[in-house]
Amino acid sequence: GVDTSSYDLKPSAHSSHGRLLAWLSSAAPGSVLDVGCSDGAFGAQARALGHTVHGVDLVKHDGVGERLDDFHEANLNDGLPAEVGSGYQRIVAADVVEHVVDPANLLTQMRERLAPGGEILVSSPNFGHWYPRGRTAIGRFDYDTRGPLDQGHVRFFTRRSFERMVTELVAHYGWPELGLQVDIRCFQQDPSVASSLKFLRRTPWARTKVESLYQFMLREQQRARVRPTE
């Protein structure tokens, strides 16, 4: 059945929620879509910073309507519902993409709902952390109620997977074209995989753009393989 429990807000400044809120605190107040907003606790913090916050999630938890400016009930595995609208300055997915079957599709739809010049902020647990690695090493790959092995996770990411993604993008596009596709300095001035990884690890919006381009590249490569020859 549906998990109706809410996702706890992480109050630490060093947590994923804390880092996302710190970024939002440095940004000018604007419209925010909180994808996977749970009970609205994170969105309420963003709202207190002056942002107008709309949320979308599978379950409408008690009090979410009061914590946010608007709420939409929807299954994110089916994508973003039309009623959430578009033109958002920032779209946040705080520890959400690992819970959906097709994160690339969700990220693509998030990008389509942005205003021109808008940004996407995404956080996701690192499966390369010592805790899941240690559990796996001793044969105890069991799910927990939260953390990298949260029982709701259907996708896992590591530093190596990000490195492979950037390397394959460079091999496919080359640095000049990659710098045009994703307008970030580390792709344009003395680019290297190492410097790009350092920047992408601490810049969620840029990482999301790179992930979206990577998924687009993979789909184009797949189409090329199955396309009949003339």
Salt bridges, closest charged atoms under 4 A:
ASP69 OD1 - ARG47 NH2 3.08
ASP70 OD2 - HIS72 NE2 3.37
ASP95 OD2 - LYS10 NZ 2.53
GLU98 OE2 - HIS99 NE2 3.88
GLU98 OE2 - HIS153 NE2 3.63
ASP144 OD2 - ARG135 NH1 3.37
GLU163 OE1 - ARG159 NH1 3.28
GLU220 OE2 - ARG223 NH1 2.36
